[in-house]
């Protein structure tokens, strides 16, 4: 009985030059009466370096550098400030940028250059703290909802949908009317308690997929509790998605702080933060004091765009990890 070799023309065209090539190898000698029918896949050597692999994945190096420089400057603000950011120099109110005051002064005579670094520390503190609070609440709520019986899961998700239908900024304003946002920690708590819903729904979806895994079933049969499973088995699998959502929430929290301060319900006017600096925008527009708006706005925009670039990279990495498709 003779075996005919398979026609692989279409297959080789679809695979392209970078795909493994097909080579035929005779199973026996031709004098035995059998035609070659055994195929072997021979792959090309890997030629991509680490640098080209990162470039192909579009690693947000520029965003990381910008965010790192601003964060380093805010963390070590005392090394960069040339004036006291809280000092009221009434003899230099509303002064344009110059040699003494690099970024000018505001209407209270405070040095904007020094306020940028001291205020950035406050704004970034609010962003990171609010994102951490949202992540903890989302992990607990989403994990319990995904692990609970179906009727409790349905009740918890309907409550989450109810909160999700209300804009988070309205919830923060409502909480601000009850609890005064007089400190950065209080404002971060209010933003964190209103920004966990989307992350909780994502956690709940992944817990539903993981709870049927064999290693989780084996751990449950050995008497492992929910919090043990969450700490040892669920959290390592949920960490990439939660990290992406946390990075996104950092930018959202910083923008929320600026919005609330601009509306006059955030930090007090005497506080030093990017949002408090932008709260003087209406008066600065009337007096043509452009430096009071543009300079804090540029730093805030740079941070938000950098955070957005990093979060988009993490999102693409998570999608690529969950699928078998590689560019």
C-alpha positions in Angstrom: 0.0 0.0 0.0 1.4 3.4 -1.1 1.1 6.6 0.9 0.9 9.9 -1.0 2.5 13.0 0.6 0.1 15.7 1.7 -0.1 18.9 -0.4 1.2 21.8 1.9 1.2 24.7 -0.5 -1.7 26.6 1.2 -0.2 25.9 4.6 3.2 27.3 3.7 1.6 30.4 2.1 -0.4 31.1 5.3 2.5 30.6 7.6 4.7 33.1 5.8 8.5 33.4 5.9 8.8 33.6 9.7 6.8 30.3 10.3 8.4 26.9 10.6 9.2 25.3 7.3 8.0 21.9 6.2 10.6 19.4 5.0 9.9 15.9 3.8 11.9 13.0 5.0 11.6 9.5 3.5 10.5 6.9 5.9 12.1 4.1 4.0 14.2 3.8 0.9 12.6 4.2 -2.5 13.4 0.6 -3.5 11.0 -0.6 -0.8 8.1 0.8 -2.9 7.0 3.5 -0.5 6.9 7.2 -1.3 8.1 9.8 1.3 5.3 10.7 3.7 6.9 11.7 7.0 7.1 15.4 7.6 9.3 17.2 10.2 8.8 20.8 11.5 12.0 22.7 11.5 11.8 26.1 13.2 14.0 29.0 12.6 16.3 30.3 15.4 15.0 33.1 17.5 16.6 36.3 16.5 14.7 38.9 18.6 16.7 40.6 21.3 15.2 41.9 24.6 15.3 45.4 23.3 13.5 44.7 20.1 10.9 42.6 22.0 10.2 45.6 24.3 10.0 47.9 21.3 7.6 45.6 19.6 5.4 45.5 22.6 5.6 49.4 22.8 6.9 49.6 26.3 5.9 53.0 27.7 9.4 54.1 28.5 8.6 57.8 28.1 5.6 57.6 30.4 7.7 55.8 33.0 10.4 58.4 32.8 8.1 61.4 33.1 6.2 59.9 36.0 9.4 58.8 37.7 10.9 62.3 37.4 7.9 64.1 38.7 7.5 61.5 41.5 11.2 61.9 42.4 10.8 65.6 42.5 7.7 65.5 44.7 9.3 63.0 47.0 12.4 65.0 47.5 10.8 68.4 47.2 13.0 70.0 49.9 16.0 69.6 47.6 14.3 71.5 44.8 12.3 74.2 46.5 13.9 77.6 46.8 11.1 79.2 48.8 8.7 78.1 51.5 5.5 77.0 49.6 3.3 78.2 52.5 4.9 81.6 53.0 2.7 84.6 52.1 4.9 87.2 50.5 2.5 90.0 50.1 5.1 92.2 48.4 5.2 89.8 45.4 1.6 88.9 44.8 0.7 87.8 41.3 4.2 88.2 40.0 5.1 86.7 36.6 7.9 84.1 36.2 11.3 85.5 36.6 14.8 84.9 38.1 13.7 84.9 41.7 10.4 83.1 41.2 10.9 80.6 38.4 7.2 79.9 37.9 5.8 83.2 39.3 3.7 83.7 42.4 0.0 83.4 43.1 -2.4 86.0 44.5 -1.2 85.3 48.1 2.5 85.7 47.1 3.4 82.0 47.3 6.1 80.7 45.0 4.5 78.5 42.4 7.7 76.6 41.6 7.9 75.4 45.2 4.2 74.8 45.4 4.4 72.5 42.4 6.7 70.0 44.2 5.0 70.3 47.6 1.5 70.2 46.0 2.4 67.3 43.8 3.4 65.3 46.9 -0.1 65.9 48.3 -1.9 65.1 45.0 0.1 61.9 44.4 -0.5 60.8 48.0 -4.2 61.2 47.5 -4.0 59.2 44.2 -2.0 56.3 45.5 -3.9 56.0 48.8 -7.3 56.2 47.1 -6.2 53.5 44.6 -5.0 51.2 47.5 -8.3 51.6 49.4 -10.3 50.9 46.2 -8.2 47.8 45.5 -8.7 46.3 49.1 -12.5 46.9 49.0 -12.7 45.5 45.5 -10.8 42.3 46.3 -12.9 41.6 49.4 -16.3 42.5 47.8 -15.6 40.9 44.4 -14.0 37.8 46.0 -16.9 37.2 48.4 -19.4 37.8 45.6 -17.8 35.3 43.2 -17.4 32.7 46.0 -20.9 33.2 47.6 -24.0 31.2 46.6 -25.9 32.4 43.5 -28.6 34.3 45.4 -26.1 36.3 47.5 -24.0 36.9 44.4 -27.0 38.3 42.6 -27.9 40.7 45.5 -24.3 42.0 45.8 -24.0 42.6 42.1 -27.3 44.4 41.9 -26.0 46.7 44.7 -22.8 47.2 42.7 -24.8 48.1 39.6 -26.8 50.6 41.6 -23.6 52.3 42.7 -22.1 52.1 39.3 -25.2 53.9 37.8 -24.3 57.0 40.0 -21.4 59.1 38.8 -18.5 58.7 41.3 -18.0 62.5 41.5 -21.5 62.9 42.8 -20.9 60.3 45.5 -17.7 62.1 46.5 -19.6 65.4 46.7 -22.3 63.7 48.8 -19.7 62.3 51.2 -17.9 65.6 51.3 -21.1 67.2 52.5 -21.2 64.8 55.4 -17.5 64.5 56.2 -15.4 67.5 55.7 -12.4 66.9 53.4 -10.0 69.0 55.5 -7.0 66.7 55.1 -5.6 64.7 52.2 -6.2 61.4 54.0 -9.9 62.2 54.4 -10.2 63.1 50.8 -8.4 60.0 49.7 -10.8 57.9 51.9 -13.8 59.5 50.2 -12.4 58.9 46.7 -11.4 55.4 47.5 -14.8 54.4 49.0 -16.5 55.5 45.7 -14.1 54.0 43.1 -14.0 50.3 43.8 -17.1 49.1 41.9 -15.6 48.5 38.5 -12.7 46.7 40.0 -14.9 44.5 42.2 -16.9 43.4 39.1 -13.7 42.4 37.4 -12.5 40.5 40.5 -15.8 38.7 40.8 -15.6 37.6 37.1 -12.2 36.1 37.5 -13.1 34.4 40.8 -16.0 32.7 39.0 -13.5 31.3 36.5 -11.0 30.2 39.1 -13.3 28.6 41.6 -13.7 25.5 39.4 -10.0 24.9 39.1 -8.7 21.5 40.3 -6.2 22.9 42.7 -8.9 25.1 44.4 -11.2 22.1 44.6 -8.4 20.1 46.2 -7.6 22.9 48.7 -11.3 23.1 49.6 -11.6 19.4 50.1 -8.7 19.6 52.6 -10.6 22.2 54.6 -9.1 25.5 53.4 -11.2 28.6 54.2 -12.1 31.4 51.9 -9.5 33.9 53.2 -6.8 31.3 53.0 -7.7 30.6 49.4 -7.9 34.3 48.6 -4.4 34.9 50.0 -2.6 31.8 48.7 -4.4 30.9 45.4 -6.7 33.7 44.2 -4.7 36.8 44.8 -1.6 35.7 42.7 -4.0 35.1 39.8 -5.9 38.3 40.3 -2.9 40.5 40.8 -2.2 41.5 37.2 -5.7 42.6 36.6 -6.0 44.4 39.9 -2.6 46.2 39.2 -3.9 47.5 35.9 -7.1 48.8 37.6 -5.1 50.3 40.4 -2.9 52.3 38.0 -6.0 53.5 36.3 -7.6 54.6 39.6 -4.5 56.6 40.5 -5.0 58.9 37.6 -8.8 59.1 38.3 -8.1 60.0 42.0 -5.7 62.7 41.1 -8.2 64.2 38.6 -11.0 63.9 41.2 -8.9 65.8 43.7 -8.3 68.6 41.2 -12.0 68.7 40.2 -13.2 68.9 43.8 -10.7 71.6 44.7 -11.7 73.5 41.6 -15.4 73.3 42.7 -14.4 74.5 46.2 -15.4 71.3 48.1 -11.9 69.7 48.2 -8.9 70.7 50.2 -9.0 74.1 51.8 -7.6 77.1 49.8 -4.6 77.4 52.1 -3.6 73.8 51.4 -0.9 73.2 48.8 -1.9 70.8 46.1 -2.3 70.8 42.3 -6.1 70.9 42.6 -6.0 73.8 45.1 -3.7 75.7 42.8 -6.1 75.2 39.9 -9.0 76.4 42.1 -7.8 79.9 41.4 -8.3 79.5 37.7 -11.3 81.8 37.4 -9.5 84.7 39.1 -6.4 84.1 37.1 -8.3 84.2 33.8 -9.8 87.6 34.8 -6.3 89.0 35.6 -4.5 87.4 32.7 -2.3 85.5 35.1 -1.6 82.6 32.7 1.2 81.0 34.8 -1.2 80.2 37.6 -3.2 77.9 35.3 -0.8 76.6 32.6 2.0 75.5 34.8 0.0 73.4 37.3 -2.2 72.2 34.5 0.9 71.0 32.5 2.2 69.0 35.5 -1.3 67.5 36.2 -1.7 66.6 32.5 1.7 65.0 32.3 1.0 62.8 35.3 -2.4 61.8 33.9 -1.1 61.0 30.4 1.8 59.0 31.9 -0.5 57.0 34.1 -2.8 56.4 31.1 0.1 55.2 29.0 1.3 52.7 31.7 -2.3 51.4 32.3 -2.8 50.9 28.6 0.4 48.9 28.4 -0.6 46.7 31.4 -4.0 46.2 29.8 -2.5 45.0 26.5 -0.1 42.7 28.4 -3.1 41.2 30.3 -5.1 40.7 27.1 -2.1 39.1 25.4 -1.4 36.9 28.3 -5.0 35.7 28.4 -5.1 34.8 24.7 -2.8 32.8 22.5 -2.4 35.5 20.0 1.0 37.2 19.7 1.8 40.0 17.3 
